[in-house]
Amino acid sequence: MNAQVSFRPGVKAGLNVSHFTQTNRTDEKFNSKTDFYAGVFGALKLTKVYTLQPELVYTRQGAEREYFDQDNRRRTEDLDVSYLSIGVANKFTFKSFNFQVGPTIDIKVNDSHKEIAPNSGNPSYYEFNNNPYTGIDFAFFAGVGYDFTKNFGVEARIKKGIIPVNDSWDYDENYTNVVFQVGATYTFDIK
């Protein structure tokens, strides 16, 4: 028996744990960065088990880069990139559980590239003016969710970008976004 087609808007927010893919270079590594995401969605339930869910989400991502400079001193950079993420989740629901897969187009809205400069024991931040981040990313995600009620649920996703994050760093590495997201959703009842 088919379920009646229905539309329900909702909101979502949660925690991002992000990093850039690792390099083959032995003198640098990327550490994870914790931030947040928040957005809205529209759940279009087409069958009993399938929901098409367009989403518009503000997401703050990035990484912390550790490397050694030409004088063999350890340096650290704080790399932040914020996106407006336009995605479509394909949700498959079985009782209270759901599985989600889909694409996103992430449009850069802000970035920050700060180096933590070591000096006499007190690190200070200075910001680069020529941020090298690409203006757009295309990504895919997969995840799971659980609905406690018809309105409130939780979700966890992994999202992987496929367009290199960096436009013009000093060397030719193609770092991409990797983001683990865990958060809550609230779906509104409309009549």
C-alpha positions as CSV (number, residue, x, y, z in Angstrom):
1,M,0.0,0.0,0.0
2,N,1.5,3.4,-1.0
3,A,1.6,6.3,1.5
4,Q,0.0,9.6,0.5
5,V,2.5,12.1,-0.9
6,S,3.2,14.8,1.8
7,F,5.5,17.8,2.3
8,R,6.9,18.8,5.7
9,P,9.5,21.6,6.2
10,G,12.1,21.4,8.9
11,V,15.3,22.7,10.5
12,K,18.6,21.0,11.3
13,A,21.7,21.9,13.3
14,G,24.7,20.1,14.6
15,L,28.4,19.6,15.0
16,N,31.0,19.4,12.1
17,V,34.3,17.6,12.5
18,S,36.2,18.4,9.4
19,H,39.6,18.1,7.8
20,F,41.3,18.2,4.5
21,T,42.6,15.0,2.9
22,Q,46.1,14.2,3.8
23,T,49.1,15.0,1.7
24,N,51.9,12.7,0.6
25,R,54.4,15.2,2.0
26,T,56.2,14.1,5.1
27,D,56.7,17.6,6.5
28,E,53.0,18.4,7.0
29,K,49.7,17.0,8.2
30,F,46.1,18.2,8.6
31,N,44.3,17.9,11.9
32,S,40.5,17.9,12.4
33,K,38.6,21.1,13.2
34,T,35.3,21.2,15.1
35,D,32.6,23.7,14.2
36,F,28.9,23.8,13.4
37,Y,26.2,23.5,10.7
38,A,22.6,24.8,10.6
39,G,20.0,24.9,7.9
40,V,16.5,24.2,6.6
41,F,15.0,21.4,4.6
42,G,11.8,20.3,2.9
43,A,10.9,16.6,3.2
44,L,8.8,15.4,0.3
45,K,7.6,11.9,1.2
46,L,6.8,10.1,-2.1
47,T,6.3,6.6,-0.9
48,K,6.2,4.8,2.5
49,V,10.0,4.3,2.4
50,Y,11.3,7.1,0.2
51,T,11.6,10.8,0.9
52,L,13.2,13.4,-1.4
53,Q,14.7,16.1,0.8
54,P,16.1,19.3,-0.6
55,E,18.4,21.1,1.9
56,L,19.9,24.6,2.4
57,V,22.6,24.5,5.0
58,Y,25.3,26.9,6.3
59,T,28.3,24.9,7.2
60,R,31.7,25.9,8.8
61,Q,34.5,23.6,7.9
62,G,38.3,23.6,7.7
63,A,41.4,22.1,9.2
64,E,44.5,22.8,11.2
65,R,47.7,22.4,9.2
66,E,51.0,21.5,10.8
67,Y,54.2,21.8,8.8
68,F,57.9,22.5,9.1
69,D,59.2,25.7,7.4
70,Q,62.5,26.0,5.5
71,D,64.3,26.5,8.9
72,N,62.8,23.3,10.2
73,R,60.6,25.1,12.7
74,R,57.1,23.6,13.4
75,R,54.4,26.0,12.1
76,T,50.6,25.8,12.5
77,E,47.9,27.3,10.3
78,D,44.2,27.6,11.2
79,L,42.2,27.1,7.9
80,D,38.5,28.0,8.0
81,V,36.1,27.8,5.1
82,S,32.3,28.5,5.4
83,Y,29.9,27.3,2.7
84,L,26.2,27.6,1.8
85,S,25.5,24.0,1.0
86,I,22.6,23.2,-1.4
87,G,21.9,19.5,-1.3
88,V,19.4,16.8,-2.0
89,A,19.0,13.9,0.4
90,N,17.5,10.6,-0.8
91,K,16.1,9.2,2.4
92,F,15.1,5.6,2.8
93,T,13.0,5.0,6.0
94,F,12.5,1.7,7.8
95,K,10.4,2.2,10.9
96,S,12.2,4.9,12.9
97,F,15.6,4.5,11.1
98,N,16.6,6.1,7.8
99,F,19.5,5.9,5.5
100,Q,20.5,9.0,3.5
101,V,22.6,9.6,0.4
102,G,23.0,12.5,-2.0
103,P,25.0,15.3,-3.6
104,T,25.7,18.8,-2.5
105,I,27.0,21.9,-4.2
106,D,28.9,24.0,-1.6
107,I,29.3,27.7,-2.4
108,K,32.0,29.4,-0.4
109,V,30.7,32.4,1.6
110,N,33.7,33.1,3.8
111,D,37.2,31.9,4.5
112,S,40.1,32.6,6.9
113,H,43.7,31.5,6.7
114,K,45.6,32.4,9.9
115,E,49.0,31.3,10.9
116,I,49.8,30.8,14.5
117,A,53.2,32.5,14.6
118,P,55.6,31.2,17.3
119,N,57.4,33.9,19.1
120,S,58.9,33.8,22.6
121,G,56.4,31.3,23.9
122,N,53.3,33.3,23.1
123,P,51.8,32.4,19.8
124,S,50.0,35.2,17.9
125,Y,47.7,35.0,15.0
126,Y,48.1,36.9,11.7
127,E,45.8,36.6,8.8
128,F,46.8,36.2,5.1
129,N,45.1,38.5,2.7
130,N,45.3,36.1,-0.3
131,N,43.2,33.3,0.8
132,P,43.6,30.5,-1.7
133,Y,40.3,28.6,-1.3
134,T,38.3,27.5,-4.2
135,G,34.9,29.2,-4.5
136,I,32.8,26.1,-5.0
137,D,32.9,22.4,-4.0
138,F,30.8,19.5,-5.2
139,A,30.4,16.7,-2.6
140,F,28.6,13.5,-1.9
141,F,27.3,12.3,1.5
142,A,25.9,9.2,3.1
143,G,24.4,8.9,6.6
144,V,21.9,7.4,9.0
145,G,19.2,8.9,11.1
146,Y,16.8,8.0,13.8
147,D,13.4,9.6,14.4
148,F,12.4,9.6,18.1
149,T,9.0,11.2,17.3
150,K,7.4,12.3,14.0
151,N,9.0,15.7,14.6
152,F,12.3,15.2,16.3
153,G,15.2,13.1,15.1
154,V,19.0,12.8,15.0
155,E,21.4,12.2,12.1
156,A,25.0,11.4,11.4
157,R,26.6,11.9,8.0
158,I,30.0,11.7,6.3
159,K,30.5,14.2,3.4
160,K,33.4,14.0,0.9
161,G,34.2,16.9,-1.5
162,I,35.6,16.1,-4.9
163,I,36.9,19.6,-6.0
164,P,40.3,20.6,-4.5
165,V,40.0,23.1,-1.7
166,N,43.1,25.0,-2.6
167,D,43.5,27.3,-5.6
168,S,47.0,28.6,-5.3
169,W,49.1,27.2,-2.4
170,D,52.8,27.0,-2.8
171,Y,52.8,23.5,-4.1
172,D,50.7,21.2,-6.2
173,E,48.6,19.2,-3.7
174,N,44.9,18.6,-4.2
175,Y,43.4,18.6,-0.8
176,T,39.6,18.0,-0.6
177,N,37.0,18.4,2.2
178,V,36.0,15.6,4.5
179,V,33.3,16.3,7.0
180,F,31.6,14.2,9.7
181,Q,28.3,15.7,10.8
182,V,26.2,14.8,13.8
183,G,23.1,16.7,14.7
184,A,19.4,17.1,15.4
185,T,16.4,17.6,13.1
186,Y,13.0,19.1,13.7
187,T,10.2,18.6,11.2
188,F,7.1,20.8,11.3
189,D,3.5,19.7,10.9
190,I,1.6,21.6,8.3
191,K,-2.0,21.3,7.4
